[in-house]
Amino acid sequence: MQGSDPARPEVDPMVLEAVKSVRDRFGAAGLRHLVTLAQDELTRVEQAEAHLAAIDEPAQPASPAEPLDAADTQAWLAYTEQAPDEDAERS
């Protein structure tokens, strides 16, 4: 395969060719720029992938609150309810 590197078989030949082209045309300074730009791009791509992964994940159910005590609820309702005749007296 043209452009393949036996020492780095996992690297796509297109990537290898791009690096060699920068090296041959711009030397060490060009490779430094390439690395810097690639690191910036890597950060952006990883953030985008993480954002997309979060969208695809099903929503996590909210952790259940303390179980409600029915007796507490009934006591609160009894405390706050007004008798119908009390409403008439206030009007």
Secondary structure, 3 states (H helix, E strand, C coil): CCCCCCCCCCCCHHHHHHHHHHHHHHHHHHHHHHHHHHHHHHHHHHHHHHHHHHHHCCCCCCCCCCCCCHHHHHHHHHHHCCCHHHHHHHC
